[in-house]
Amino acid sequence: MKQSAKVALGGMLTALSVVILIPSVLEIFSYTLPAMAAMLTMFAVIELNKSWAFGIYAATSLLGLLLVPNKEAVVLYTVFFGYYPVLKAILESRLPRVPEYIIKFAVFNTALVADFFVMTKIFGMPYERFMGIEGESGFIAQYIVPIMLVLGNLVFIMFDIALTRIVTVYLRLWQKRVRKMFRFR
């Protein structure tokens, strides 16, 4: 692919990623839209390369912080979802399955802690709102952190599997059509 085509595709993927993050002002989308934007980063890993994908991640993160009203979605994209497809591609191509998953879980859990820190300490979101326990007391409020960690890790497993399956479907069914339509390679 010509350099100009790579720049154009990178710009379109960056713009589309930022546009995907904008509707996250509805709180229900704060977690799903950053994951959807990560799919575009995975597309860049496949069709361009890892360094272009990382550049798209960096540009989307910066533009998202400037343009997207819901900072929680942008922070989630920045601390995990945006670069995860690049990391996934590197880990899966170089490591056996067990060390690969140990590193993936370590990165995910570190990102959870970083997200919590950034949202509560830098953006000033109250702990109760971040954890979704405003007005709650008793059992849920007492055990919310371990519950959120367990649920977060379960969702991460599903996200990782879904990303792998989407890549497989793209490679098997869509890549030739997309490359022909856009005259890649």
C-alpha positions as CSV (number, residue, x, y, z in Angstrom):
1,M,0.0,0.0,0.0
2,K,1.3,3.4,-0.9
3,Q,2.3,5.8,1.9
4,S,-0.5,8.3,1.0
5,A,-3.1,5.5,1.2
6,K,-1.8,4.5,4.6
7,V,-2.0,8.1,5.8
8,A,-5.5,8.4,4.4
9,L,-6.6,5.2,6.0
10,G,-5.0,6.1,9.3
11,G,-6.8,9.4,9.3
12,M,-10.1,7.8,8.5
13,L,-9.7,5.2,11.3
14,T,-8.7,7.9,13.8
15,A,-11.7,10.0,12.9
16,L,-14.1,7.1,13.0
17,S,-12.7,6.0,16.4
18,V,-13.3,9.5,17.8
19,V,-16.8,9.6,16.3
20,I,-17.5,6.2,17.9
21,L,-16.5,7.5,21.3
22,I,-18.7,10.6,21.2
23,P,-22.1,8.9,21.9
24,S,-20.6,7.7,25.2
25,V,-22.2,10.7,26.9
26,L,-24.9,8.2,27.6
27,E,-23.4,6.3,30.5
28,I,-24.5,2.9,29.3
29,F,-22.0,3.3,26.4
30,S,-19.0,4.3,28.5
31,Y,-17.6,0.8,28.4
32,T,-18.9,-0.6,25.1
33,L,-17.9,2.2,22.8
34,P,-14.2,2.2,23.7
35,A,-14.2,-1.6,23.0
36,M,-15.8,-0.9,19.6
37,A,-13.2,1.7,18.8
38,A,-10.6,-1.0,19.6
39,M,-11.9,-3.0,16.7
40,L,-10.7,-0.2,14.4
41,T,-7.3,-0.4,16.0
42,M,-7.3,-4.2,15.3
43,F,-8.2,-3.5,11.7
44,A,-5.2,-1.2,11.5
45,V,-3.0,-3.9,12.9
46,I,-4.1,-6.2,10.2
47,E,-4.2,-3.9,7.2
48,L,-1.4,-1.4,8.0
49,N,1.0,-2.6,10.8
50,K,1.5,-2.4,14.5
51,S,3.2,1.0,14.5
52,W,0.5,2.6,12.4
53,A,-2.1,1.1,14.7
54,F,-0.3,2.5,17.7
55,G,-0.2,5.9,16.0
56,I,-4.0,5.7,15.4
57,Y,-4.4,4.8,19.1
58,A,-2.3,7.8,20.2
59,A,-4.1,10.2,17.9
60,T,-7.5,8.9,18.9
61,S,-6.6,9.2,22.6
62,L,-5.5,12.8,22.2
63,L,-8.4,13.9,20.1
64,G,-10.8,12.0,22.4
65,L,-9.5,13.9,25.4
66,L,-10.0,17.2,23.5
67,L,-13.4,16.5,21.8
68,V,-15.3,13.8,23.6
69,P,-17.5,15.0,26.5
70,N,-17.4,11.7,28.4
71,K,-13.9,11.5,29.8
72,E,-14.5,8.1,31.4
73,A,-14.9,6.5,28.0
74,V,-11.8,8.2,26.6
75,V,-9.7,7.2,29.7
76,L,-10.8,3.6,29.3
77,Y,-9.8,3.8,25.6
78,T,-6.5,5.4,26.5
79,V,-5.5,3.1,29.4
80,F,-6.6,-0.2,27.8
81,F,-8.8,-0.6,24.8
82,G,-6.9,1.6,22.4
83,Y,-3.6,-0.2,22.6
84,Y,-4.8,-3.7,23.5
85,P,-5.2,-4.9,19.9
86,V,-1.6,-4.0,19.2
87,L,-0.5,-5.8,22.5
88,K,-2.7,-8.8,21.7
89,A,-1.1,-9.2,18.2
90,I,2.4,-9.0,19.7
91,L,1.8,-11.4,22.6
92,E,-0.1,-13.9,20.5
93,S,2.6,-14.0,17.8
94,R,5.5,-14.4,20.3
95,L,4.5,-16.2,23.5
96,P,3.1,-19.5,24.5
97,R,-0.6,-19.4,25.7
98,V,0.0,-19.4,29.5
99,P,2.6,-16.5,29.7
100,E,0.5,-14.6,27.1
101,Y,-2.6,-14.8,29.3
102,I,-0.6,-13.9,32.5
103,I,0.6,-10.7,30.8
104,K,-2.8,-9.9,29.3
105,F,-4.5,-10.2,32.7
106,A,-1.7,-8.2,34.4
107,V,-2.1,-5.4,31.8
108,F,-5.9,-5.4,32.1
109,N,-5.9,-5.3,35.9
110,T,-3.2,-2.5,35.9
111,A,-5.4,-0.6,33.4
112,L,-8.4,-1.0,35.8
113,V,-6.4,0.5,38.6
114,A,-5.1,3.3,36.3
115,D,-8.6,4.0,35.1
116,F,-9.8,4.3,38.7
117,F,-6.9,6.5,39.7
118,V,-7.3,8.9,36.7
119,M,-11.0,9.2,37.0
120,T,-11.1,9.8,40.8
121,K,-7.8,11.7,41.4
122,I,-7.3,13.6,38.1
123,F,-10.9,14.1,36.9
124,G,-12.3,14.3,40.4
125,M,-15.1,11.7,39.9
126,P,-16.5,10.7,43.3
127,Y,-15.6,7.1,44.3
128,E,-19.2,6.2,44.7
129,R,-20.2,7.4,41.3
130,F,-17.2,5.6,39.7
131,M,-18.1,2.4,41.3
132,G,-21.8,2.8,40.6
133,I,-22.8,2.7,44.2
134,E,-24.3,6.1,44.8
135,G,-26.8,5.8,47.6
136,E,-26.0,2.1,48.2
137,S,-25.1,0.7,51.5
138,G,-24.6,-2.8,53.0
139,F,-23.4,-5.8,51.2
140,I,-23.0,-4.3,47.7
141,A,-21.1,-1.2,48.9
142,Q,-18.9,-3.3,51.2
143,Y,-17.8,-5.8,48.5
144,I,-18.0,-3.7,45.4
145,V,-14.3,-3.6,44.6
146,P,-13.8,-7.4,44.6
147,I,-17.1,-7.9,42.7
148,M,-16.0,-5.3,40.1
149,L,-12.6,-6.9,39.7
150,V,-14.1,-10.4,39.2
151,L,-16.8,-9.1,36.8
152,G,-14.2,-6.9,34.9
153,N,-11.9,-9.9,34.4
154,L,-14.8,-12.0,33.1
155,V,-15.8,-9.3,30.7
156,F,-12.1,-9.0,29.6
157,I,-12.1,-12.7,28.8
158,M,-15.2,-12.3,26.7
159,F,-13.7,-9.2,25.0
160,D,-10.5,-11.1,24.2
161,I,-12.3,-14.1,22.7
162,A,-14.7,-11.8,20.7
163,L,-11.7,-9.8,19.3
164,T,-10.1,-13.1,18.2
165,R,-13.3,-14.3,16.6
166,I,-13.9,-11.0,14.8
167,V,-10.3,-11.1,13.4
168,T,-10.9,-14.7,12.3
169,V,-14.1,-13.8,10.5
170,Y,-12.5,-10.7,8.9
171,L,-9.5,-12.7,7.7
172,R,-11.6,-15.6,6.3
173,L,-14.6,-13.8,4.9
174,W,-14.0,-10.1,4.5
175,Q,-10.3,-9.3,4.0
176,K,-10.2,-10.1,0.2
177,R,-13.4,-8.1,-0.4
178,V,-12.2,-5.1,1.6
179,R,-8.8,-5.1,0.0
180,K,-10.4,-5.3,-3.5
181,M,-12.9,-2.6,-2.7
182,F,-10.2,-0.2,-1.3
183,R,-7.4,-1.5,-3.6
184,F,-5.1,-2.5,-0.7
185,R,-1.9,-4.1,-1.6
